[in-house]
Amino acid sequence: ACSAGAAVSSLAWVFATRGSTWLIAVDALLSGLLLGGQELAVFTLPLAAAPSERRPLYAATSVMIGGVAYGLASVFAGALADVVSLRTILVAAAVWRLLATVVATGVEDGRPPRRPVGHGVSSART
């Protein structure tokens, strides 16, 4: 939910104009909240999925891959800035974030699936 919200909130930069710079303030507030939840999930998922003796390796690998991906994305976006408009880059970033959210929702975290509330509980009617 936090990843999808952060992707959508970043579209505020696309629609911001000189008369609606308040959208940037709204994005800053929402992104601060949403990205905190996303980073917590990104950090805890490898820890939950990894065998206990390999957790440090999984956590380090996750953080390293995230840093490399962020660096490469910055370089490519900078190169694209000479070719396409900034708004196009921002829309593409939002779309990629949404796609990454869809992919990430399919990742198993190593815990057994939760049972729905009320599953296996018989209800007595009077």
HURAWO-V680948 format. One record per run of one state. SS is the DSSP state (H for helix, E for strand, - for the rest). FROM is the first residue (numbers start at 0). LEN is the number of residues. Records with the same first field share a line. If there is no record, write none. Layout:
SS: FROM-LEN  FROM-LEN
//
This chain:
-: 0-1  9-2  15-2  20-1  49-2  80-5  104-22
H: 1-8  11-4  17-3  21-28  51-29  85-19
//
